[in-house]
């Protein structure tokens, strides 16, 4: 018998930035990581109630809400998107799950676009979920009045089941891998009269000055006069042309058919096009700390949807001209869950040299697998990373622009990595893995314990359940104006 006083069965309507694309094609695109977050939450969302996924909320969410209500359900709209791209329905509670890695929140109609005022959008939501206390504090400082709950992204149980790393192990992954090498004696090349002008030449400076003038004419002159859709289309066309041009010029080294991991392996997963990731310091600190160790390997798993940023990384490496016996390996293709699990198993440490993070899910995964980290304890990482679970890299705040601001104005701060600290932590971690088994195993066990208490499914579930129940209460069903959606 149905209880007439019982609340309607729960139902969730969810969306991310992926628009139904596969991981392999969306890798490295704007907001691609939100799809990983939605997938990580999916089992817990299904535990709460029926889950309906939509690709385009602006045209699909209200229709999905009406269908669920017609079936006697009580739907909640959960958006795994940045504030800028969130759609707020008038017909159901809206729960937003954004990531943000800076201490300040955009709170103005930048470029006359009200969607760039994140505080206004946040205040029209019913509830905001964040992965870190750092983001929650930034929202509070900005004047966000909507309730905020910290709900970490759950780590897959398969990470906790990865066997401990042991000295002498070898793991082989079936995927292309590019080995970066420098000759023992750097080669001297004759001057090529047809080569591009050097950075100190008059021609080079004139070229850059002309590019700067053209960019300023576009940003401050022509672009504001064009309709928003047209200016976006022109920018997308320019980026597509740039990607096609650079991919045609890319000269990757020959790839091995398999990636063999042995010795002491440091892994980092990053988008080389993301300026926060600071891969330049990562490469140089590794080479200067462990370049002469033939049993040390740095694996850079690159998340890029086109080759231009990979080419930039290769150009930086080649310009260094540092001979080394240690291995640097690039993995550019999409790896399946099974291959990623093998990458974790073959690694000794996870390393992060980022200037700012909204969560750093790979670091969490590797810690859960008992792989200690080398990372700064700043921004969102400060929730779970410290000397108890790895080697802390010093960092200090410095001014920086918003990621979406192409004017370069210094609106906020990120963290400058202390390069010598990163180098020293590479060296210290290597010595521990090589010569102090007990110290390494203790860090490994503590890493697993930290992630069990912070981000395993059973630790996350009560927080998510409480948050969704809060959102379902009548007072949380904020009705928004159509011009705010």
PLY file of the C-alpha trace (Angstrom):
ply
format ascii 1.0
element vertex 485
property float x
property float y
property float z
element edge 484
property int vertex1
property int vertex2
end_header
0.00 0.00 0.00
1.34 3.42 -0.93
1.72 5.92 1.90
0.12 9.20 0.68
2.28 11.17 3.13
5.55 9.63 1.91
7.79 11.92 -0.21
7.96 11.17 -3.95
10.74 8.82 -5.04
14.04 10.61 -5.69
15.28 11.16 -9.22
18.35 12.96 -10.54
18.93 14.63 -13.90
22.66 14.98 -14.55
24.91 16.47 -17.21
28.58 17.26 -17.76
30.67 19.11 -20.35
31.27 16.06 -22.53
28.12 16.40 -24.73
28.11 12.64 -25.17
31.66 12.49 -26.59
33.89 9.56 -25.76
36.84 10.14 -23.45
39.31 9.49 -26.26
37.97 12.33 -28.42
37.21 14.83 -25.62
40.57 14.44 -23.87
42.14 17.81 -23.18
39.15 19.87 -24.29
37.70 22.58 -22.05
35.96 20.99 -19.07
36.80 17.42 -20.14
37.62 16.42 -16.54
33.99 17.00 -15.50
33.09 13.82 -17.36
35.50 11.84 -15.17
33.88 13.39 -12.11
30.37 12.46 -13.22
31.49 8.92 -13.94
33.12 8.67 -10.49
29.91 9.81 -8.79
27.57 7.66 -10.90
27.28 4.61 -8.54
26.51 6.89 -5.59
24.00 8.91 -7.58
22.21 5.67 -8.50
22.22 4.73 -4.82
20.25 7.92 -4.14
17.64 7.44 -6.85
16.86 7.05 -10.54
19.45 8.85 -12.71
18.68 10.39 -16.11
21.57 11.71 -18.15
21.14 14.53 -20.66
23.67 16.00 -23.10
22.37 19.57 -23.54
20.61 20.93 -20.45
19.44 24.19 -22.06
17.10 22.22 -24.35
16.60 18.94 -22.47
16.51 19.42 -18.70
13.02 20.94 -18.39
11.52 18.25 -20.63
13.20 15.56 -18.47
11.85 17.23 -15.31
8.28 17.20 -16.66
8.51 13.53 -17.63
9.81 12.52 -14.20
7.17 14.54 -12.37
4.48 12.94 -14.54
5.73 9.58 -13.25
5.43 10.72 -9.63
9.14 11.39 -9.15
10.79 14.31 -7.33
13.65 15.34 -9.65
16.79 17.30 -8.82
18.99 18.77 -11.55
22.70 18.14 -10.85
25.11 20.01 -13.13
28.76 18.93 -13.34
29.87 22.09 -15.14
31.61 25.40 -14.43
29.35 28.24 -13.33
29.74 29.87 -16.75
28.18 26.86 -18.51
25.55 25.90 -15.95
21.87 25.99 -16.95
19.41 26.70 -14.12
15.92 25.29 -14.44
12.85 27.06 -13.06
11.08 23.77 -12.43
13.31 21.84 -10.02
16.14 22.37 -7.52
19.50 23.04 -9.20
22.66 21.58 -7.68
25.95 22.81 -9.17
29.26 20.96 -8.86
31.98 23.35 -10.11
35.75 23.15 -9.69
37.78 26.24 -8.89
41.45 26.53 -7.95
41.90 30.22 -7.19
41.17 32.12 -3.94
38.97 34.67 -5.72
35.72 34.12 -7.65
34.76 36.12 -10.79
32.06 38.54 -9.66
31.55 40.95 -12.56
30.00 40.91 -16.02
33.39 40.55 -17.67
33.18 41.49 -21.38
29.53 42.45 -20.81
28.64 38.78 -20.36
26.47 38.15 -17.27
27.50 34.49 -17.33
31.01 35.58 -16.30
29.58 36.79 -12.99
29.90 33.53 -11.11
28.64 34.94 -7.83
25.31 35.92 -9.43
24.89 32.45 -10.93
25.91 30.73 -7.68
23.35 32.74 -5.72
20.56 31.52 -8.03
21.37 27.85 -7.49
19.68 25.71 -4.83
22.90 24.12 -3.57
26.57 24.08 -4.49
28.82 21.05 -4.07
32.60 21.38 -4.16
35.48 18.93 -4.04
37.51 20.94 -1.54
37.32 23.23 1.47
39.56 25.62 -0.49
36.85 26.21 -3.12
34.15 26.45 -0.45
36.15 29.16 1.35
36.64 31.08 -1.91
32.88 31.04 -2.52
32.19 32.29 0.99
34.71 35.14 0.63
33.08 36.19 -2.64
29.70 36.63 -0.97
27.92 33.51 -2.23
24.78 33.04 -0.12
23.72 29.65 -1.47
24.48 26.71 0.82
27.79 25.00 -0.01
28.72 21.43 0.89
32.16 19.82 0.47
31.75 16.41 -1.18
35.06 14.95 -2.45
35.11 13.07 -5.73
35.00 9.35 -4.84
38.06 7.30 -5.68
37.42 4.02 -7.50
37.69 0.90 -5.37
40.07 -0.57 -7.96
42.68 2.00 -6.89
42.63 0.71 -3.31
43.06 -2.84 -4.65
46.29 -2.13 -6.58
49.17 -4.18 -5.09
51.95 -2.36 -3.27
54.96 -1.26 -5.29
57.99 -3.47 -4.75
61.59 -2.99 -5.79
62.49 -5.09 -8.81
58.98 -5.26 -10.24
58.31 -4.76 -13.95
55.01 -3.78 -15.57
54.35 -3.77 -19.33
51.46 -1.77 -20.81
50.31 -2.25 -24.39
50.29 1.36 -25.56
52.53 3.57 -27.72
55.21 5.37 -25.69
57.65 8.05 -26.85
61.11 7.96 -25.29
62.86 11.34 -25.05
66.63 11.12 -25.42
69.54 13.52 -25.52
72.96 12.55 -26.90
75.76 12.24 -24.36
77.46 15.23 -26.01
75.04 17.87 -27.33
75.36 18.23 -31.06
76.51 21.55 -32.52
74.50 22.62 -35.55
75.73 25.00 -38.22
73.81 28.25 -38.61
71.01 27.84 -41.10
70.37 31.07 -43.06
66.75 29.97 -43.59
66.12 29.22 -39.90
63.60 31.21 -37.92
65.02 34.39 -36.34
66.29 34.07 -32.78
64.50 35.68 -29.80
67.00 38.56 -29.66
66.91 39.43 -33.34
65.28 42.59 -34.67
63.07 40.52 -37.01
61.84 38.40 -34.11
60.98 41.43 -31.98
59.20 43.17 -34.86
57.18 40.04 -35.56
56.08 39.76 -31.92
55.24 43.48 -31.78
53.06 43.13 -34.88
51.30 40.11 -33.36
50.67 42.08 -30.17
49.15 45.00 -32.11
46.89 42.67 -34.09
45.77 40.90 -30.93
44.96 44.18 -29.22
43.02 45.38 -32.29
40.97 42.18 -32.15
40.35 42.12 -28.37
39.61 45.82 -27.83
38.45 46.88 -31.29
36.73 44.36 -33.53
35.63 41.58 -31.16
33.33 43.75 -28.93
31.48 44.96 -32.03
30.61 41.47 -33.27
27.65 39.35 -32.10
28.75 36.88 -29.41
28.05 33.80 -31.56
30.02 35.17 -34.49
33.05 36.10 -32.39
33.01 32.63 -30.79
32.79 31.01 -34.21
35.77 33.03 -35.47
37.86 32.09 -32.43
36.94 28.41 -32.85
37.87 28.55 -36.54
41.21 30.17 -35.71
41.97 27.49 -33.10
40.99 24.70 -35.48
43.29 26.12 -38.16
46.11 26.46 -35.63
45.68 22.86 -34.48
45.68 21.54 -38.04
48.76 23.59 -38.91
50.73 22.50 -35.84
49.77 18.86 -36.18
51.17 18.90 -39.67
54.51 20.18 -38.35
54.76 17.89 -35.33
57.81 15.67 -35.39
57.36 13.09 -32.64
60.12 10.57 -31.98
59.49 6.97 -32.98
57.12 5.31 -30.53
57.71 1.99 -28.85
54.77 -0.41 -29.10
54.78 -1.01 -25.36
55.53 0.93 -22.20
57.77 -1.04 -19.86
58.00 0.33 -16.33
60.77 -0.82 -14.03
63.07 0.76 -11.49
61.80 3.87 -9.70
58.98 5.41 -11.70
57.51 8.90 -11.29
54.21 9.52 -13.06
52.33 12.73 -13.76
49.05 13.11 -15.67
48.47 16.55 -17.16
47.22 18.65 -20.03
50.35 20.37 -21.43
48.15 23.20 -22.73
47.15 24.10 -19.16
49.50 26.77 -17.81
48.76 25.75 -14.23
50.45 22.38 -14.67
54.00 23.76 -14.78
55.49 20.81 -16.64
58.62 22.83 -17.40
59.71 22.71 -13.74
58.70 19.06 -13.61
61.07 18.10 -16.43
64.03 20.25 -15.38
63.83 19.29 -11.69
63.72 15.59 -12.61
66.70 15.89 -14.95
68.81 17.91 -12.53
67.98 15.64 -9.59
68.00 12.18 -11.18
69.24 12.58 -14.75
72.30 10.42 -14.10
70.24 7.51 -12.64
69.51 4.89 -15.26
66.87 3.25 -13.06
64.76 6.43 -12.73
61.84 7.12 -15.10
59.50 10.09 -15.48
56.25 9.18 -17.24
54.22 12.11 -18.54
50.71 10.93 -19.43
49.48 13.81 -21.56
45.80 14.68 -21.90
45.65 16.64 -25.16
43.08 16.61 -27.95
45.59 17.95 -30.50
49.36 17.90 -30.94
50.35 21.57 -30.64
50.95 21.48 -26.84
52.82 18.16 -27.18
55.00 19.80 -29.80
55.63 22.71 -27.43
56.75 20.28 -24.73
59.09 18.53 -27.15
60.57 21.84 -28.29
61.21 22.82 -24.66
62.90 19.50 -23.94
65.08 19.63 -27.05
66.12 23.19 -26.26
67.38 22.12 -22.83
70.08 19.96 -24.36
70.68 18.15 -21.06
72.20 14.68 -21.60
70.76 12.08 -19.23
70.64 8.38 -18.49
67.26 8.52 -16.74
64.22 7.97 -18.93
61.53 10.49 -19.83
58.53 8.87 -21.50
55.52 10.53 -23.11
52.18 8.74 -23.41
49.79 10.71 -25.60
46.98 8.30 -26.41
43.87 7.64 -24.34
44.33 4.78 -21.86
41.48 2.49 -20.85
40.62 1.92 -17.19
42.63 -1.30 -17.25
45.66 0.42 -18.77
45.43 3.26 -16.26
45.36 0.70 -13.47
48.54 -0.85 -14.87
50.14 2.61 -15.05
49.38 3.09 -11.36
50.75 -0.39 -10.55
53.98 0.32 -12.42
54.55 3.66 -10.67
56.49 4.32 -7.48
55.40 7.93 -6.92
52.92 10.43 -8.34
54.40 13.88 -8.94
52.58 17.19 -9.27
54.23 20.59 -9.82
50.97 22.48 -10.39
50.47 26.13 -9.49
46.82 25.52 -8.57
44.40 22.59 -8.43
40.66 22.27 -8.00
41.13 18.71 -6.72
43.87 16.75 -8.62
42.04 13.47 -9.07
45.11 11.56 -10.36
47.01 12.37 -7.16
44.08 11.04 -5.14
43.97 7.84 -7.23
47.68 7.18 -6.82
47.60 7.86 -3.07
44.70 5.41 -2.75
46.90 2.83 -4.48
49.67 3.39 -1.95
51.85 5.49 -4.24
53.15 8.46 -2.18
53.08 11.86 -3.81
55.53 14.64 -4.55
53.41 17.78 -4.66
52.79 21.20 -3.15
50.25 21.30 -0.32
48.40 24.28 -1.78
44.90 25.08 -3.08
42.60 22.01 -3.10
45.46 19.58 -2.46
45.84 21.00 1.06
42.73 19.02 2.09
44.47 15.68 1.81
48.16 16.09 0.96
50.93 16.70 3.49
54.18 15.14 4.70
52.24 12.19 6.13
51.52 10.91 2.61
54.47 12.15 0.56
57.09 14.80 -0.12
55.80 18.36 0.14
57.14 20.88 -2.37
57.37 24.48 -1.17
55.25 27.07 -2.97
54.24 30.70 -2.49
51.35 32.83 -3.82
51.97 35.11 -6.80
49.60 37.26 -8.91
48.01 35.73 -12.01
45.07 36.34 -14.40
41.84 34.40 -14.63
42.29 31.43 -17.01
39.44 32.73 -19.20
40.77 36.33 -19.33
42.79 36.89 -22.51
43.83 40.40 -21.42
46.33 39.07 -18.90
45.09 41.31 -16.06
46.14 40.10 -12.60
42.82 39.35 -10.88
43.87 36.64 -8.44
46.80 34.45 -7.31
48.18 31.00 -7.84
51.29 29.39 -6.32
54.83 29.65 -7.60
56.68 26.39 -7.07
60.09 26.61 -5.39
62.12 24.80 -8.04
64.95 23.78 -5.73
62.42 22.21 -3.35
60.93 20.15 -6.20
64.41 19.03 -7.23
65.32 18.10 -3.65
62.11 16.12 -3.15
62.82 14.12 -6.31
66.22 13.24 -4.84
64.87 12.45 -1.35
62.05 10.25 -2.67
64.47 8.34 -4.89
66.75 7.61 -1.94
63.82 6.38 0.15
62.53 4.03 -2.55
66.05 2.81 -3.32
67.56 2.47 0.14
64.90 2.80 2.85
62.16 0.25 2.24
60.60 0.79 5.66
60.18 4.55 5.16
58.65 4.06 1.72
56.24 1.37 2.93
55.12 3.57 5.81
54.33 6.45 3.43
52.52 3.99 1.15
50.32 2.64 3.95
49.54 6.14 5.21
48.58 7.24 1.72
45.99 4.49 1.47
44.60 5.33 4.92
44.32 9.03 4.10
42.32 8.36 0.94
40.13 5.79 2.70
39.05 8.44 5.18
38.80 11.27 2.63
37.50 9.93 -0.68
36.51 6.28 -0.69
32.90 5.71 -1.72
31.71 4.92 1.80
33.31 8.10 3.16
31.77 10.24 0.42
28.29 8.71 0.41
26.97 10.22 3.71
28.10 13.70 2.58
26.45 13.34 -0.82
23.27 11.88 0.64
22.94 14.72 3.16
23.53 17.31 0.45
20.96 15.87 -1.97
18.39 15.58 0.80
19.00 19.23 1.63
18.50 20.17 -2.03
15.22 18.26 -2.21
13.60 20.23 0.60
11.00 22.77 -0.61
12.96 25.79 0.61
15.93 24.71 -1.54
13.91 24.68 -4.77
15.10 28.09 -5.87
13.15 29.53 -8.79
15.34 31.54 -11.12
14.53 34.23 -13.60
14.76 33.15 -17.22
17.48 35.76 -17.91
19.70 34.08 -15.32
19.47 30.60 -16.82
0 1
1 2
2 3
3 4
4 5
5 6
6 7
7 8
8 9
9 10
10 11
11 12
12 13
13 14
14 15
15 16
16 17
17 18
18 19
19 20
20 21
21 22
22 23
23 24
24 25
25 26
26 27
27 28
28 29
29 30
30 31
31 32
32 33
33 34
34 35
35 36
36 37
37 38
38 39
39 40
40 41
41 42
42 43
43 44
44 45
45 46
46 47
47 48
48 49
49 50
50 51
51 52
52 53
53 54
54 55
55 56
56 57
57 58
58 59
59 60
60 61
61 62
62 63
63 64
64 65
65 66
66 67
67 68
68 69
69 70
70 71
71 72
72 73
73 74
74 75
75 76
76 77
77 78
78 79
79 80
80 81
81 82
82 83
83 84
84 85
85 86
86 87
87 88
88 89
89 90
90 91
91 92
92 93
93 94
94 95
95 96
96 97
97 98
98 99
99 100
100 101
101 102
102 103
103 104
104 105
105 106
106 107
107 108
108 109
109 110
110 111
111 112
112 113
113 114
114 115
115 116
116 117
117 118
118 119
119 120
120 121
121 122
122 123
123 124
124 125
125 126
126 127
127 128
128 129
129 130
130 131
131 132
132 133
133 134
134 135
135 136
136 137
137 138
138 139
139 140
140 141
141 142
142 143
143 144
144 145
145 146
146 147
147 148
148 149
149 150
150 151
151 152
152 153
153 154
154 155
155 156
156 157
157 158
158 159
159 160
160 161
161 162
162 163
163 164
164 165
165 166
166 167
167 168
168 169
169 170
170 171
171 172
172 173
173 174
174 175
175 176
176 177
177 178
178 179
179 180
180 181
181 182
182 183
183 184
184 185
185 186
186 187
187 188
188 189
189 190
190 191
191 192
192 193
193 194
194 195
195 196
196 197
197 198
198 199
199 200
200 201
201 202
202 203
203 204
204 205
205 206
206 207
207 208
208 209
209 210
210 211
211 212
212 213
213 214
214 215
215 216
216 217
217 218
218 219
219 220
220 221
221 222
222 223
223 224
224 225
225 226
226 227
227 228
228 229
229 230
230 231
231 232
232 233
233 234
234 235
235 236
236 237
237 238
238 239
239 240
240 241
241 242
242 243
243 244
244 245
245 246
246 247
247 248
248 249
249 250
250 251
251 252
252 253
253 254
254 255
255 256
256 257
257 258
258 259
259 260
260 261
261 262
262 263
263 264
264 265
265 266
266 267
267 268
268 269
269 270
270 271
271 272
272 273
273 274
274 275
275 276
276 277
277 278
278 279
279 280
280 281
281 282
282 283
283 284
284 285
285 286
286 287
287 288
288 289
289 290
290 291
291 292
292 293
293 294
294 295
295 296
296 297
297 298
298 299
299 300
300 301
301 302
302 303
303 304
304 305
305 306
306 307
307 308
308 309
309 310
310 311
311 312
312 313
313 314
314 315
315 316
316 317
317 318
318 319
319 320
320 321
321 322
322 323
323 324
324 325
325 326
326 327
327 328
328 329
329 330
330 331
331 332
332 333
333 334
334 335
335 336
336 337
337 338
338 339
339 340
340 341
341 342
342 343
343 344
344 345
345 346
346 347
347 348
348 349
349 350
350 351
351 352
352 353
353 354
354 355
355 356
356 357
357 358
358 359
359 360
360 361
361 362
362 363
363 364
364 365
365 366
366 367
367 368
368 369
369 370
370 371
371 372
372 373
373 374
374 375
375 376
376 377
377 378
378 379
379 380
380 381
381 382
382 383
383 384
384 385
385 386
386 387
387 388
388 389
389 390
390 391
391 392
392 393
393 394
394 395
395 396
396 397
397 398
398 399
399 400
400 401
401 402
402 403
403 404
404 405
405 406
406 407
407 408
408 409
409 410
410 411
411 412
412 413
413 414
414 415
415 416
416 417
417 418
418 419
419 420
420 421
421 422
422 423
423 424
424 425
425 426
426 427
427 428
428 429
429 430
430 431
431 432
432 433
433 434
434 435
435 436
436 437
437 438
438 439
439 440
440 441
441 442
442 443
443 444
444 445
445 446
446 447
447 448
448 449
449 450
450 451
451 452
452 453
453 454
454 455
455 456
456 457
457 458
458 459
459 460
460 461
461 462
462 463
463 464
464 465
465 466
466 467
467 468
468 469
469 470
470 471
471 472
472 473
473 474
474 475
475 476
476 477
477 478
478 479
479 480
480 481
481 482
482 483
483 484
